[in-house]
Amino acid sequence: MADAKVGGRRKRIRPPEAGNPLRRRVLEAAFRLFHERGFSATSMLEIATRAQVSKRDLYALFDNKHALLADGIAERAQAMRERLGSMMPVPSSRKALVATLVEVGVSILRTVCSAEVLMIYRLAIAESDRSPEVGRALDDHGREANHRALAQFLEKARKQGLIASSDPAELVERYGRVLWSDDLLVRLLLRVRDAPNEKEITARARAATEAVIG
């Protein structure tokens, strides 16, 4: 169990316990309330009421809202990483490599551009001053972990002779730049553009793949 300092005091961040149904119910209720009312306007009592648990049970799981938010973000990011990992077997051919990279790009865009995930990004940004561990959870368990998984996949492709580059990390950066070109994520977070449709998502994933393997 890790400690994080917030507002001059230490608070505990519990590791994910995906198999705990009570915890799952609390997280789902909390994130629905965060989406409906906003993080600051939601109280722990309201979360307990929506989840139909006692405050005692709630505080046994989470010390406060920030711990709940950080843990929920980490769990969602872990689920996405596992989903991406299952999509990236050892490539057997260049055709399989292309298909996998396109599929991964489509999955990333669909997930991150969803209303729930954009809401999580906005919450992490809004709470970053008071609770930097929330932002770290999103970055460490989400973006950085996904980058590592993709780099490992591209290293396997390199060993199979399917790509020439000896620097998978640089390829991952190139892939991401094309996938999120035109400041897509920033513009979505600012609500100055609509989420991409399926045609645009596929086009971005194909362009990112071409940027990596040519």
Secondary structure, 3 states (H helix, E strand, C coil): CEEEEECCEEEEECCCCCCCHHHHHHHHHHHHHHHHHCCCCCCHHHHHHHHCCCHHHHHHHCCCHHHHHHHHHHHHHHHHHHHHHHCCCCCCCHHHHHHHHHHHHHHHHHHHCCHHHHHHHHHHHHCCCCCHHHHHHHHHHHHHHHHHHHHHHHHHHHHCCCCCCCCHHHHHHHHHHHHCCCCHHHHHHCCCCCCCCHHHHHHHHHHHHHHHHC
